[in-house]
Amino acid sequence: MDFGILPPEINSGRMYAGPGPGPMLAAAAAWDGLAANLYSTATSYHSVVSG
């Protein structure tokens, strides 16, 4: 989407009428969970490989 084509009033109206921070916060929480799982897996793998 090219925001330069539309007037600023339309762009800001769309931003304020959007879904809000909820989806972004949910995605951040999912990434945090994935990072924790990857760290746990890497730690377990390291302990098995290093003996």
C-alpha positions as CSV (number, residue, x, y, z in Angstrom):
1,M,0.0,0.0,0.0
2,D,1.3,3.4,-0.9
3,F,0.6,5.8,1.9
4,G,1.8,8.8,-0.1
5,I,-1.1,8.6,-2.5
6,L,-3.8,9.1,0.2
7,P,-4.2,12.3,2.2
8,P,-2.9,12.2,5.8
9,E,-6.4,12.3,7.3
10,I,-7.2,9.0,5.6
11,N,-4.0,7.3,6.7
12,S,-4.3,8.5,10.3
13,G,-8.0,7.5,10.4
14,R,-7.1,4.0,9.2
15,M,-4.4,3.7,11.9
16,Y,-6.7,4.7,14.7
17,A,-9.5,2.5,13.5
18,G,-7.3,-0.6,13.2
19,P,-7.1,-3.6,15.4
20,G,-4.9,-1.9,18.0
21,P,-1.9,-3.5,19.7
22,G,-3.6,-6.8,20.5
23,P,-2.4,-8.8,17.5
24,M,1.1,-7.4,17.9
25,L,1.3,-8.3,21.6
26,A,0.0,-11.8,20.9
27,A,2.7,-12.3,18.2
28,A,5.3,-11.0,20.6
29,A,4.2,-13.5,23.3
30,A,4.2,-16.3,20.8
31,W,7.8,-15.4,19.7
32,D,8.8,-15.3,23.4
33,G,7.4,-18.8,23.9
34,L,9.2,-20.0,20.8
35,A,12.5,-18.5,22.0
36,A,12.1,-20.2,25.4
37,N,11.4,-23.5,23.7
38,L,14.4,-23.1,21.4
39,Y,16.7,-22.2,24.3
40,S,15.5,-25.2,26.3
41,T,16.1,-27.5,23.3
42,A,19.6,-26.1,22.7
43,T,20.5,-26.5,26.4
44,S,19.3,-30.1,26.4
45,Y,21.2,-30.8,23.1
46,H,24.3,-29.2,24.5
47,S,24.2,-31.3,27.7
48,V,23.8,-34.5,25.7
49,V,26.5,-33.7,23.1
50,S,29.1,-32.5,25.6
51,G,28.6,-35.5,27.8
